[in-house]
Amino acid sequence: MHEIVLANAALALLEKLLPIIAERVKSGQVTPSQQTDLRKRYTALRAAGDAAFTGPEWEVEARSPA
């Protein structure tokens, strides 16, 4: 289960970084190329996550308690 802990830590880090990155984009500290690269990676990761988290095993609310 270390992978779950690490994935949650990575998401928590992103939650903290995204507002900082947004401010730096607004102030011009992030180049258009950096913005494009980050957006492409985000879009690809989101698509991979959406694909990975499909199926009945991820429908936790629908399960009855064991």
FENWO-V22134 format. One record per backbone hydrogen bond with DSSP energy under -1.0 kcal/mol. NH is the residue of the N-H (numbers start at 1). CO is the residue of the C=O. Records with the same first field share a line. If there is no record, write none. Layout:
NH: CO  CO
This chain:
5: 1
6: 2
7: 3
8: 4
9: 5
10: 6
11: 7
12: 8
13: 9
14: 10
15: 11
16: 12
17: 13
18: 14
21: 17
22: 18
23: 19
24: 20
25: 21
26: 22
27: 23
28: 25
29: 24
35: 31
36: 32
37: 33
38: 34
39: 35
40: 36
41: 37
42: 38
43: 39
44: 40
45: 41
46: 42
47: 43
48: 44
49: 45
50: 46
51: 47
52: 48
53: 49
58: 55
59: 56
60: 58
